[in-house]
Amino acid sequence: MRAYLRSDPLALHRATARFLFASRQLDRLLRQAGRGSIAIPTALVLASRDRIIDNTATEVVLNRLTGGQCTVHELPAAHVLEFEPDPRPFYDLLIAALRQAEES
């Protein structure tokens, strides 16, 4: 997987000042957004062995933004769920979330 990511011609290896500024702006907007700002059904899928994402912090922020209406799923995986040896649990969760959203 590392070799694949290293040789991916679309991979991001450098960031411009404009990109970093936009990222900072998005962070600021998220901090300022009030509780319940997201009013649609929201599913959060996390990888339990993720070494990049802070799962606890992500869950706290999303629960605030959805007013506690976020459904959290954690899969025994690393950072990129769709590249797991068996990505079916990830895709099954996506399909289930879409079906649930249709019913809402």
Jmol script that loads the backbone (N, CA, C; Angstrom):
load data "model"
ATOM      1  N   MET A   1       0.828  -1.188   0.000  1.00  0.00           N
ATOM      2  CA  MET A   1       0.000   0.000   0.000  1.00  0.00           C
ATOM      3  C   MET A   1       0.876   1.255   0.000  1.00  0.00           C
ATOM      4  N   ARG A   2       1.943   1.235   0.764  1.00  0.00           N
ATOM      5  CA  ARG A   2       2.827   2.415   0.802  1.00  0.00           C
ATOM      6  C   ARG A   2       3.437   2.676  -0.574  1.00  0.00           C
ATOM      7  N   ALA A   3       3.839   1.607  -1.253  1.00  0.00           N
ATOM      8  CA  ALA A   3       4.405   1.770  -2.597  1.00  0.00           C
ATOM      9  C   ALA A   3       3.358   2.343  -3.536  1.00  0.00           C
ATOM     10  N   TYR A   4       2.141   1.854  -3.430  1.00  0.00           N
ATOM     11  CA  TYR A   4       1.054   2.373  -4.262  1.00  0.00           C
ATOM     12  C   TYR A   4       0.854   3.869  -4.015  1.00  0.00           C
ATOM     13  N   LEU A   5       0.790   4.256  -2.753  1.00  0.00           N
ATOM     14  CA  LEU A   5       0.575   5.663  -2.419  1.00  0.00           C
ATOM     15  C   LEU A   5       1.757   6.534  -2.858  1.00  0.00           C
ATOM     16  N   ARG A   6       2.967   6.011  -2.708  1.00  0.00           N
ATOM     17  CA  ARG A   6       4.151   6.766  -3.128  1.00  0.00           C
ATOM     18  C   ARG A   6       4.155   7.024  -4.626  1.00  0.00           C
ATOM     19  N   SER A   7       3.703   6.045  -5.399  1.00  0.00           N
ATOM     20  CA  SER A   7       3.755   6.176  -6.856  1.00  0.00           C
ATOM     21  C   SER A   7       2.459   6.737  -7.453  1.00  0.00           C
ATOM     22  N   ASP A   8       1.474   7.012  -6.632  1.00  0.00           N
ATOM     23  CA  ASP A   8       0.201   7.557  -7.122  1.00  0.00           C
ATOM     24  C   ASP A   8       0.440   8.963  -7.683  1.00  0.00           C
ATOM     25  N   PRO A   9       0.169   9.158  -8.983  1.00  0.00           N
ATOM     26  CA  PRO A   9       0.419  10.478  -9.572  1.00  0.00           C
ATOM     27  C   PRO A   9      -0.512  11.572  -9.040  1.00  0.00           C
ATOM     28  N   LEU A  10      -1.597  11.189  -8.385  1.00  0.00           N
ATOM     29  CA  LEU A  10      -2.534  12.167  -7.836  1.00  0.00           C
ATOM     30  C   LEU A  10      -2.326  12.428  -6.347  1.00  0.00           C
ATOM     31  N   ALA A  11      -1.345  11.748  -5.759  1.00  0.00           N
ATOM     32  CA  ALA A  11      -1.086  11.906  -4.323  1.00  0.00           C
ATOM     33  C   ALA A  11      -0.592  13.317  -4.020  1.00  0.00           C
ATOM     34  N   LEU A  12      -0.959  13.807  -2.865  1.00  0.00           N
ATOM     35  CA  LEU A  12      -0.540  15.131  -2.418  1.00  0.00           C
ATOM     36  C   LEU A  12       0.732  14.977  -1.581  1.00  0.00           C
ATOM     37  N   HIS A  13       1.834  15.490  -2.108  1.00  0.00           N
ATOM     38  CA  HIS A  13       3.111  15.410  -1.399  1.00  0.00           C
ATOM     39  C   HIS A  13       3.566  16.770  -0.888  1.00  0.00           C
ATOM     40  N   ARG A  14       3.002  17.823  -1.449  1.00  0.00           N
ATOM     41  CA  ARG A  14       3.343  19.172  -1.035  1.00  0.00           C
ATOM     42  C   ARG A  14       2.048  19.972  -0.946  1.00  0.00           C
ATOM     43  N   ALA A  15       2.073  21.010  -0.155  1.00  0.00           N
ATOM     44  CA  ALA A  15       0.901  21.865  -0.022  1.00  0.00           C
ATOM     45  C   ALA A  15       1.318  23.321  -0.216  1.00  0.00           C
ATOM     46  N   THR A  16       0.476  24.040  -0.923  1.00  0.00           N
ATOM     47  CA  THR A  16       0.748  25.466  -1.120  1.00  0.00           C
ATOM     48  C   THR A  16       0.282  26.248   0.106  1.00  0.00           C
ATOM     49  N   ALA A  17       0.739  27.460   0.211  1.00  0.00           N
ATOM     50  CA  ALA A  17       0.283  28.335   1.295  1.00  0.00           C
ATOM     51  C   ALA A  17      -1.224  28.532   1.211  1.00  0.00           C
ATOM     52  N   ARG A  18      -1.750  28.651  -0.009  1.00  0.00           N
ATOM     53  CA  ARG A  18      -3.194  28.830  -0.192  1.00  0.00           C
ATOM     54  C   ARG A  18      -3.970  27.610   0.334  1.00  0.00           C
ATOM     55  N   PHE A  19      -3.466  26.407   0.074  1.00  0.00           N
ATOM     56  CA  PHE A  19      -4.099  25.185   0.566  1.00  0.00           C
ATOM     57  C   PHE A  19      -4.111  25.175   2.099  1.00  0.00           C
ATOM     58  N   LEU A  20      -2.963  25.477   2.692  1.00  0.00           N
ATOM     59  CA  LEU A  20      -2.878  25.479   4.153  1.00  0.00           C
ATOM     60  C   LEU A  20      -3.777  26.551   4.757  1.00  0.00           C
ATOM     61  N   PHE A  21      -3.861  27.711   4.110  1.00  0.00           N
ATOM     62  CA  PHE A  21      -4.745  28.774   4.577  1.00  0.00           C
ATOM     63  C   PHE A  21      -6.203  28.329   4.513  1.00  0.00           C
ATOM     64  N   ALA A  22      -6.599  27.702   3.402  1.00  0.00           N
ATOM     65  CA  ALA A  22      -7.975  27.221   3.257  1.00  0.00           C
ATOM     66  C   ALA A  22      -8.289  26.152   4.298  1.00  0.00           C
ATOM     67  N   SER A  23      -7.326  25.292   4.584  1.00  0.00           N
ATOM     68  CA  SER A  23      -7.513  24.264   5.601  1.00  0.00           C
ATOM     69  C   SER A  23      -7.738  24.909   6.968  1.00  0.00           C
ATOM     70  N   ARG A  24      -6.966  25.934   7.263  1.00  0.00           N
ATOM     71  CA  ARG A  24      -7.106  26.648   8.534  1.00  0.00           C
ATOM     72  C   ARG A  24      -8.465  27.337   8.636  1.00  0.00           C
ATOM     73  N   GLN A  25      -8.917  27.907   7.520  1.00  0.00           N
ATOM     74  CA  GLN A  25     -10.229  28.554   7.479  1.00  0.00           C
ATOM     75  C   GLN A  25     -11.342  27.538   7.762  1.00  0.00           C
ATOM     76  N   LEU A  26     -11.238  26.356   7.163  1.00  0.00           N
ATOM     77  CA  LEU A  26     -12.238  25.309   7.412  1.00  0.00           C
ATOM     78  C   LEU A  26     -12.236  24.899   8.880  1.00  0.00           C
ATOM     79  N   ASP A  27     -11.051  24.768   9.462  1.00  0.00           N
ATOM     80  CA  ASP A  27     -10.961  24.448  10.891  1.00  0.00           C
ATOM     81  C   ASP A  27     -11.665  25.507  11.729  1.00  0.00           C
ATOM     82  N   ARG A  28     -11.459  26.765  11.394  1.00  0.00           N
ATOM     83  CA  ARG A  28     -12.079  27.868  12.124  1.00  0.00           C
ATOM     84  C   ARG A  28     -13.607  27.814  11.978  1.00  0.00           C
ATOM     85  N   LEU A  29     -14.083  27.566  10.778  1.00  0.00           N
ATOM     86  CA  LEU A  29     -15.531  27.475  10.556  1.00  0.00           C
ATOM     87  C   LEU A  29     -16.145  26.336  11.373  1.00  0.00           C
ATOM     88  N   LEU A  30     -15.452  25.222  11.442  1.00  0.00           N
ATOM     89  CA  LEU A  30     -15.955  24.091  12.237  1.00  0.00           C
ATOM     90  C   LEU A  30     -16.016  24.442  13.717  1.00  0.00           C
ATOM     91  N   ARG A  31     -15.004  25.134  14.214  1.00  0.00           N
ATOM     92  CA  ARG A  31     -15.009  25.530  15.629  1.00  0.00           C
ATOM     93  C   ARG A  31     -16.151  26.497  15.933  1.00  0.00           C
ATOM     94  N   GLN A  32     -16.472  27.370  14.984  1.00  0.00           N
ATOM     95  CA  GLN A  32     -17.500  28.386  15.196  1.00  0.00           C
ATOM     96  C   GLN A  32     -18.910  27.851  14.963  1.00  0.00           C
ATOM     97  N   ALA A  33     -19.046  26.762  14.234  1.00  0.00           N
ATOM     98  CA  ALA A  33     -20.373  26.216  13.934  1.00  0.00           C
ATOM     99  C   ALA A  33     -21.052  25.774  15.227  1.00  0.00           C
ATOM    100  N   GLY A  34     -22.307  26.107  15.369  1.00  0.00           N
ATOM    101  CA  GLY A  34     -23.046  25.797  16.591  1.00  0.00           C
ATOM    102  C   GLY A  34     -23.503  24.355  16.672  1.00  0.00           C
ATOM    103  N   ARG A  35     -23.905  23.998  17.875  1.00  0.00           N
ATOM    104  CA  ARG A  35     -24.439  22.652  18.122  1.00  0.00           C
ATOM    105  C   ARG A  35     -25.657  22.440  17.232  1.00  0.00           C
ATOM    106  N   GLY A  36     -25.694  21.305  16.553  1.00  0.00           N
ATOM    107  CA  GLY A  36     -26.825  20.978  15.692  1.00  0.00           C
ATOM    108  C   GLY A  36     -26.776  21.656  14.334  1.00  0.00           C
ATOM    109  N   SER A  37     -25.635  22.176  13.936  1.00  0.00           N
ATOM    110  CA  SER A  37     -25.504  22.831  12.634  1.00  0.00           C
ATOM    111  C   SER A  37     -25.794  21.877  11.480  1.00  0.00           C
ATOM    112  N   ILE A  38     -25.498  20.614  11.681  1.00  0.00           N
ATOM    113  CA  ILE A  38     -25.787  19.598  10.662  1.00  0.00           C
ATOM    114  C   ILE A  38     -27.089  18.921  11.063  1.00  0.00           C
ATOM    115  N   ALA A  39     -28.108  19.098  10.241  1.00  0.00           N
ATOM    116  CA  ALA A  39     -29.437  18.596  10.601  1.00  0.00           C
ATOM    117  C   ALA A  39     -29.859  17.390   9.765  1.00  0.00           C
ATOM    118  N   ILE A  40     -28.940  16.759   9.077  1.00  0.00           N
ATOM    119  CA  ILE A  40     -29.277  15.587   8.277  1.00  0.00           C
ATOM    120  C   ILE A  40     -28.678  14.347   8.945  1.00  0.00           C
ATOM    121  N   PRO A  41     -29.215  13.168   8.654  1.00  0.00           N
ATOM    122  CA  PRO A  41     -28.640  11.949   9.241  1.00  0.00           C
ATOM    123  C   PRO A  41     -27.157  11.845   8.882  1.00  0.00           C
ATOM    124  N   THR A  42     -26.355  11.568   9.881  1.00  0.00           N
ATOM    125  CA  THR A  42     -24.910  11.547   9.680  1.00  0.00           C
ATOM    126  C   THR A  42     -24.333  10.256  10.239  1.00  0.00           C
ATOM    127  N   ALA A  43     -23.542   9.578   9.423  1.00  0.00           N
ATOM    128  CA  ALA A  43     -22.847   8.369   9.855  1.00  0.00           C
ATOM    129  C   ALA A  43     -21.354   8.650   9.820  1.00  0.00           C
ATOM    130  N   LEU A  44     -20.680   8.338  10.901  1.00  0.00           N
ATOM    131  CA  LEU A  44     -19.237   8.507  10.991  1.00  0.00           C
ATOM    132  C   LEU A  44     -18.607   7.120  11.063  1.00  0.00           C
ATOM    133  N   VAL A  45     -17.736   6.818  10.116  1.00  0.00           N
ATOM    134  CA  VAL A  45     -17.057   5.528  10.080  1.00  0.00           C
ATOM    135  C   VAL A  45     -15.583   5.776  10.383  1.00  0.00           C
ATOM    136  N   LEU A  46     -15.122   5.178  11.460  1.00  0.00           N
ATOM    137  CA  LEU A  46     -13.745   5.359  11.912  1.00  0.00           C
ATOM    138  C   LEU A  46     -12.979   4.046  11.864  1.00  0.00           C
ATOM    139  N   ALA A  47     -11.667   4.146  11.698  1.00  0.00           N
ATOM    140  CA  ALA A  47     -10.795   2.978  11.735  1.00  0.00           C
ATOM    141  C   ALA A  47     -10.174   2.902  13.128  1.00  0.00           C
ATOM    142  N   SER A  48     -10.315   1.765  13.774  1.00  0.00           N
ATOM    143  CA  SER A  48      -9.860   1.641  15.167  1.00  0.00           C
ATOM    144  C   SER A  48      -8.339   1.727  15.313  1.00  0.00           C
ATOM    145  N   ARG A  49      -7.592   1.380  14.255  1.00  0.00           N
ATOM    146  CA  ARG A  49      -6.130   1.422  14.327  1.00  0.00           C
ATOM    147  C   ARG A  49      -5.550   2.616  13.566  1.00  0.00           C
ATOM    148  N   ASP A  50      -6.321   3.663  13.441  1.00  0.00           N
ATOM    149  CA  ASP A  50      -5.874   4.843  12.701  1.00  0.00           C
ATOM    150  C   ASP A  50      -4.781   5.568  13.467  1.00  0.00           C
ATOM    151  N   ARG A  51      -3.659   5.852  12.798  1.00  0.00           N
ATOM    152  CA  ARG A  51      -2.562   6.569  13.443  1.00  0.00           C
ATOM    153  C   ARG A  51      -2.505   8.030  12.984  1.00  0.00           C
ATOM    154  N   ILE A  52      -3.468   8.442  12.166  1.00  0.00           N
ATOM    155  CA  ILE A  52      -3.480   9.803  11.649  1.00  0.00           C
ATOM    156  C   ILE A  52      -4.631  10.604  12.256  1.00  0.00           C
ATOM    157  N   ILE A  53      -5.809  10.029  12.270  1.00  0.00           N
ATOM    158  CA  ILE A  53      -7.015  10.701  12.752  1.00  0.00           C
ATOM    159  C   ILE A  53      -7.168  10.453  14.254  1.00  0.00           C
ATOM    160  N   ASP A  54      -7.531  11.481  14.991  1.00  0.00           N
ATOM    161  CA  ASP A  54      -7.850  11.350  16.413  1.00  0.00           C
ATOM    162  C   ASP A  54      -9.341  11.008  16.486  1.00  0.00           C
ATOM    163  N   ASN A  55      -9.636   9.725  16.610  1.00  0.00           N
ATOM    164  CA  ASN A  55     -11.029   9.262  16.572  1.00  0.00           C
ATOM    165  C   ASN A  55     -11.893   9.917  17.641  1.00  0.00           C
ATOM    166  N   THR A  56     -11.377  10.017  18.844  1.00  0.00           N
ATOM    167  CA  THR A  56     -12.164  10.591  19.941  1.00  0.00           C
ATOM    168  C   THR A  56     -12.500  12.044  19.658  1.00  0.00           C
ATOM    169  N   ALA A  57     -11.514  12.822  19.247  1.00  0.00           N
ATOM    170  CA  ALA A  57     -11.753  14.236  18.942  1.00  0.00           C
ATOM    171  C   ALA A  57     -12.719  14.395  17.771  1.00  0.00           C
ATOM    172  N   THR A  58     -12.577  13.553  16.761  1.00  0.00           N
ATOM    173  CA  THR A  58     -13.467  13.614  15.593  1.00  0.00           C
ATOM    174  C   THR A  58     -14.900  13.326  16.006  1.00  0.00           C
ATOM    175  N   GLU A  59     -15.081  12.315  16.834  1.00  0.00           N
ATOM    176  CA  GLU A  59     -16.420  11.960  17.308  1.00  0.00           C
ATOM    177  C   GLU A  59     -17.032  13.088  18.143  1.00  0.00           C
ATOM    178  N   VAL A  60     -16.233  13.715  18.993  1.00  0.00           N
ATOM    179  CA  VAL A  60     -16.726  14.825  19.818  1.00  0.00           C
ATOM    180  C   VAL A  60     -17.207  15.969  18.935  1.00  0.00           C
ATOM    181  N   VAL A  61     -16.407  16.340  17.953  1.00  0.00           N
ATOM    182  CA  VAL A  61     -16.777  17.441  17.061  1.00  0.00           C
ATOM    183  C   VAL A  61     -18.037  17.105  16.280  1.00  0.00           C
ATOM    184  N   LEU A  62     -18.099  15.907  15.720  1.00  0.00           N
ATOM    185  CA  LEU A  62     -19.273  15.551  14.915  1.00  0.00           C
ATOM    186  C   LEU A  62     -20.528  15.427  15.763  1.00  0.00           C
ATOM    187  N   ASN A  63     -20.396  14.941  16.977  1.00  0.00           N
ATOM    188  CA  ASN A  63     -21.564  14.889  17.862  1.00  0.00           C
ATOM    189  C   ASN A  63     -22.069  16.287  18.192  1.00  0.00           C
ATOM    190  N   ARG A  64     -21.145  17.228  18.352  1.00  0.00           N
ATOM    191  CA  ARG A  64     -21.558  18.616  18.596  1.00  0.00           C
ATOM    192  C   ARG A  64     -22.261  19.187  17.367  1.00  0.00           C
ATOM    193  N   LEU A  65     -21.665  18.982  16.205  1.00  0.00           N
ATOM    194  CA  LEU A  65     -22.239  19.546  14.983  1.00  0.00           C
ATOM    195  C   LEU A  65     -23.601  18.945  14.633  1.00  0.00           C
ATOM    196  N   THR A  66     -23.819  17.688  14.998  1.00  0.00           N
ATOM    197  CA  THR A  66     -25.094  17.034  14.685  1.00  0.00           C
ATOM    198  C   THR A  66     -26.052  17.060  15.865  1.00  0.00           C
ATOM    199  N   GLY A  67     -25.688  17.729  16.930  1.00  0.00           N
ATOM    200  CA  GLY A  67     -26.544  17.754  18.107  1.00  0.00           C
ATOM    201  C   GLY A  67     -26.720  16.372  18.715  1.00  0.00           C
ATOM    202  N   GLY A  68     -25.673  15.567  18.641  1.00  0.00           N
ATOM    203  CA  GLY A  68     -25.721  14.214  19.211  1.00  0.00           C
ATOM    204  C   GLY A  68     -26.454  13.209  18.342  1.00  0.00           C
ATOM    205  N   GLN A  69     -26.759  13.574  17.114  1.00  0.00           N
ATOM    206  CA  GLN A  69     -27.518  12.688  16.226  1.00  0.00           C
ATOM    207  C   GLN A  69     -26.635  11.968  15.217  1.00  0.00           C
ATOM    208  N   CYS A  70     -25.389  11.773  15.555  1.00  0.00           N
ATOM    209  CA  CYS A  70     -24.445  11.100  14.671  1.00  0.00           C
ATOM    210  C   CYS A  70     -24.355   9.629  15.062  1.00  0.00           C
ATOM    211  N   THR A  71     -24.428   8.758  14.070  1.00  0.00           N
ATOM    212  CA  THR A  71     -24.238   7.329  14.304  1.00  0.00           C
ATOM    213  C   THR A  71     -22.765   7.015  14.042  1.00  0.00           C
ATOM    214  N   VAL A  72     -22.084   6.497  15.050  1.00  0.00           N
ATOM    215  CA  VAL A  72     -20.651   6.227  14.933  1.00  0.00           C
ATOM    216  C   VAL A  72     -20.422   4.733  14.771  1.00  0.00           C
ATOM    217  N   HIS A  73     -19.612   4.392  13.790  1.00  0.00           N
ATOM    218  CA  HIS A  73     -19.212   3.005  13.540  1.00  0.00           C
ATOM    219  C   HIS A  73     -17.691   2.961  13.544  1.00  0.00           C
ATOM    220  N   GLU A  74     -17.135   1.970  14.208  1.00  0.00           N
ATOM    221  CA  GLU A  74     -15.677   1.824  14.221  1.00  0.00           C
ATOM    222  C   GLU A  74     -15.335   0.438  13.691  1.00  0.00           C
ATOM    223  N   LEU A  75     -14.511   0.425  12.668  1.00  0.00           N
ATOM    224  CA  LEU A  75     -14.091  -0.834  12.064  1.00  0.00           C
ATOM    225  C   LEU A  75     -12.664  -1.171  12.484  1.00  0.00           C
ATOM    226  N   PRO A  76     -12.357  -2.456  12.643  1.00  0.00           N
ATOM    227  CA  PRO A  76     -10.993  -2.853  12.997  1.00  0.00           C
ATOM    228  C   PRO A  76     -10.091  -2.726  11.772  1.00  0.00           C
ATOM    229  N   ALA A  77      -9.618  -1.519  11.532  1.00  0.00           N
ATOM    230  CA  ALA A  77      -8.859  -1.255  10.317  1.00  0.00           C
ATOM    231  C   ALA A  77      -7.866  -0.131  10.562  1.00  0.00           C
ATOM    232  N   ALA A  78      -7.081   0.148   9.537  1.00  0.00           N
ATOM    233  CA  ALA A  78      -6.145   1.269   9.574  1.00  0.00           C
ATOM    234  C   ALA A  78      -6.810   2.479   8.922  1.00  0.00           C
ATOM    235  N   HIS A  79      -6.033   3.475   8.570  1.00  0.00           N
ATOM    236  CA  HIS A  79      -6.561   4.776   8.140  1.00  0.00           C
ATOM    237  C   HIS A  79      -7.487   4.728   6.932  1.00  0.00           C
ATOM    238  N   VAL A  80      -7.104   4.055   5.882  1.00  0.00           N
ATOM    239  CA  VAL A  80      -7.873   4.100   4.637  1.00  0.00           C
ATOM    240  C   VAL A  80      -8.723   2.836   4.521  1.00  0.00           C
ATOM    241  N   LEU A  81      -9.963   2.938   4.944  1.00  0.00           N
ATOM    242  CA  LEU A  81     -10.838   1.771   5.071  1.00  0.00           C
ATOM    243  C   LEU A  81     -11.082   1.042   3.754  1.00  0.00           C
ATOM    244  N   GLU A  82     -11.201   1.787   2.666  1.00  0.00           N
ATOM    245  CA  GLU A  82     -11.510   1.133   1.399  1.00  0.00           C
ATOM    246  C   GLU A  82     -10.324   0.360   0.825  1.00  0.00           C
ATOM    247  N   PHE A  83      -9.119   0.539   1.393  1.00  0.00           N
ATOM    248  CA  PHE A  83      -7.949  -0.198   0.940  1.00  0.00           C
ATOM    249  C   PHE A  83      -7.617  -1.380   1.854  1.00  0.00           C
ATOM    250  N   GLU A  84      -8.465  -1.689   2.786  1.00  0.00           N
ATOM    251  CA  GLU A  84      -8.251  -2.844   3.653  1.00  0.00           C
ATOM    252  C   GLU A  84      -8.284  -4.120   2.803  1.00  0.00           C
ATOM    253  N   PRO A  85      -7.637  -5.197   3.263  1.00  0.00           N
ATOM    254  CA  PRO A  85      -7.666  -6.443   2.495  1.00  0.00           C
ATOM    255  C   PRO A  85      -9.099  -6.893   2.177  1.00  0.00           C
ATOM    256  N   ASP A  86     -10.012  -6.689   3.101  1.00  0.00           N
ATOM    257  CA  ASP A  86     -11.424  -6.975   2.852  1.00  0.00           C
ATOM    258  C   ASP A  86     -12.222  -5.705   3.140  1.00  0.00           C
ATOM    259  N   PRO A  87     -12.492  -4.893   2.118  1.00  0.00           N
ATOM    260  CA  PRO A  87     -13.197  -3.628   2.335  1.00  0.00           C
ATOM    261  C   PRO A  87     -14.713  -3.781   2.472  1.00  0.00           C
ATOM    262  N   ARG A  88     -15.214  -5.008   2.402  1.00  0.00           N
ATOM    263  CA  ARG A  88     -16.676  -5.206   2.439  1.00  0.00           C
ATOM    264  C   ARG A  88     -17.351  -4.633   3.680  1.00  0.00           C
ATOM    265  N   PRO A  89     -16.790  -4.775   4.887  1.00  0.00           N
ATOM    266  CA  PRO A  89     -17.464  -4.169   6.050  1.00  0.00           C
ATOM    267  C   PRO A  89     -17.654  -2.655   5.890  1.00  0.00           C
ATOM    268  N   PHE A  90     -16.667  -1.979   5.307  1.00  0.00           N
ATOM    269  CA  PHE A  90     -16.768  -0.545   5.066  1.00  0.00           C
ATOM    270  C   PHE A  90     -17.891  -0.255   4.074  1.00  0.00           C
ATOM    271  N   TYR A  91     -17.900  -0.962   2.966  1.00  0.00           N
ATOM    272  CA  TYR A  91     -18.943  -0.727   1.962  1.00  0.00           C
ATOM    273  C   TYR A  91     -20.331  -1.115   2.480  1.00  0.00           C
ATOM    274  N   ASP A  92     -20.403  -2.176   3.281  1.00  0.00           N
ATOM    275  CA  ASP A  92     -21.688  -2.561   3.883  1.00  0.00           C
ATOM    276  C   ASP A  92     -22.232  -1.447   4.773  1.00  0.00           C
ATOM    277  N   LEU A  93     -21.345  -0.805   5.545  1.00  0.00           N
ATOM    278  CA  LEU A  93     -21.767   0.317   6.398  1.00  0.00           C
ATOM    279  C   LEU A  93     -22.262   1.496   5.555  1.00  0.00           C
ATOM    280  N   LEU A  94     -21.571   1.786   4.474  1.00  0.00           N
ATOM    281  CA  LEU A  94     -22.006   2.875   3.599  1.00  0.00           C
ATOM    282  C   LEU A  94     -23.389   2.608   3.024  1.00  0.00           C
ATOM    283  N   ILE A  95     -23.598   1.394   2.556  1.00  0.00           N
ATOM    284  CA  ILE A  95     -24.902   1.039   1.982  1.00  0.00           C
ATOM    285  C   ILE A  95     -25.990   1.110   3.044  1.00  0.00           C
ATOM    286  N   ALA A  96     -25.697   0.612   4.241  1.00  0.00           N
ATOM    287  CA  ALA A  96     -26.689   0.665   5.328  1.00  0.00           C
ATOM    288  C   ALA A  96     -27.016   2.107   5.696  1.00  0.00           C
ATOM    289  N   ALA A  97     -26.005   2.967   5.735  1.00  0.00           N
ATOM    290  CA  ALA A  97     -26.241   4.378   6.066  1.00  0.00           C
ATOM    291  C   ALA A  97     -27.096   5.045   4.993  1.00  0.00           C
ATOM    292  N   LEU A  98     -26.837   4.742   3.744  1.00  0.00           N
ATOM    293  CA  LEU A  98     -27.645   5.311   2.658  1.00  0.00           C
ATOM    294  C   LEU A  98     -29.091   4.824   2.719  1.00  0.00           C
ATOM    295  N   ARG A  99     -29.257   3.559   3.000  1.00  0.00           N
ATOM    296  CA  ARG A  99     -30.628   3.019   3.128  1.00  0.00           C
ATOM    297  C   ARG A  99     -31.359   3.676   4.285  1.00  0.00           C
ATOM    298  N   GLN A 100     -30.662   3.851   5.401  1.00  0.00           N
ATOM    299  CA  GLN A 100     -31.283   4.501   6.562  1.00  0.00           C
ATOM    300  C   GLN A 100     -31.648   5.948   6.245  1.00  0.00           C
ATOM    301  N   ALA A 101     -30.796   6.636   5.517  1.00  0.00           N
ATOM    302  CA  ALA A 101     -31.071   8.030   5.138  1.00  0.00           C
ATOM    303  C   ALA A 101     -32.287   8.100   4.209  1.00  0.00           C
ATOM    304  N   GLU A 102     -32.434   7.130   3.336  1.00  0.00           N
ATOM    305  CA  GLU A 102     -33.601   7.100   2.433  1.00  0.00           C
ATOM    306  C   GLU A 102     -34.898   6.944   3.224  1.00  0.00           C
ATOM    307  N   GLU A 103     -34.827   6.148   4.282  1.00  0.00           N
ATOM    308  CA  GLU A 103     -36.023   5.885   5.088  1.00  0.00           C
ATOM    309  C   GLU A 103     -36.396   7.071   5.960  1.00  0.00           C
ATOM    310  N   SER A 104     -35.442   7.954   6.230  1.00  0.00           N
ATOM    311  CA  SER A 104     -35.696   9.104   7.117  1.00  0.00           C
ATOM    312  C   SER A 104     -36.467  10.189   6.417  1.00  0.00           C
TER     313      SER A 104
END
end "model"
wireframe off; spacefill off
backbone 0.3
color backbone group
